[in-house]
Amino acid sequence: MDRLHQIAILNPEWAVTISEFVTKYPEFKKYLYLAPISPVIRMHIPEIKTLFECLIWYVCQAGVKYDYAETQLYIILPLIKHTNWDIILQNLISLNTNTNIQAKKRKIYFDIANYMQSHNITHDTITIADLVDMSRRKIGVGESCVGFCKCRFSNDNDGVEFTDMYFVRAYKKIYGTDNKISIKATVDDWKANGFGRIGNMMMFQIHHYS
């Protein structure tokens, strides 16, 4: 039984999406055997249960090795999972002397918390729209972060992690270039056609397993 047939049994709608994707973008046909079984991307860290925690995890893991990212996460989460924003901000200021946290990320954590406080957003009420606004305001959250969170905490089809190094490596393998303008144009085309999610997932499948 081929991969697409297996997926069709489990999730016919997702199988149709995959089939339409590889038809429109035939460069992916040879990788059809790697098509993701489900459109859902699950968080592999038990502590990550909310959109807010996903956002913080993205910042922790951006550009660093997994073990180091986990170390940062377990330092950061207790400091920000508080109901009093004054205490949270004071805790984050204290990170200025913590050498276990990357210096350039200390400001990002603080800016995220400050934005949430000033917009009366809590850990439980933060939305994808808030992340989009943070990205627009350049508050330590970029398009790829929004894409990462969309893939895991929404059903949207336009979440793409196109600045991730694994994504870029897979893109170069398929298209022979890692030019940022080229990547963005391809991603925008996927999104315009409703294929952001499957395109994104295929890139990571190709990087990890081909």
Sequence and secondary structure as in RCSB ss.txt:
>XXXX:A:sequence
MDRLHQIAILNPEWAVTISEFVTKYPEFKKYLYLAPISPVIRMHIPEIKTLFECLIWYVCQAGVKYDYAETQLYI
ILPLIKHTNWDIILQNLISLNTNTNIQAKKRKIYFDIANYMQSHNITHDTITIADLVDMSRRKIGVGESCVGFCK
CRFSNDNDGVEFTDMYFVRAYKKIYGTDNKISIKATVDDWKANGFGRIGNMMMFQIHHYS
>XXXX:A:secstr
  HHHHHHHH HHHHHHHHHHHHHSGGGGGGGGG  S S    SSTT  SHHHHHHHHHHHTTS HHHHHHHHHH
HHHHH  S HHHHHHHHHGGGG TTS HHHHHHHHHHHHHHHHTT  TTT  HHHHHHHHHTTSS  HHHHHHHH
HHH   S    TTSHHHHHHHHHHHS   HHHHHHHHHHHHHTT HHHHHHHHHHHHHH 
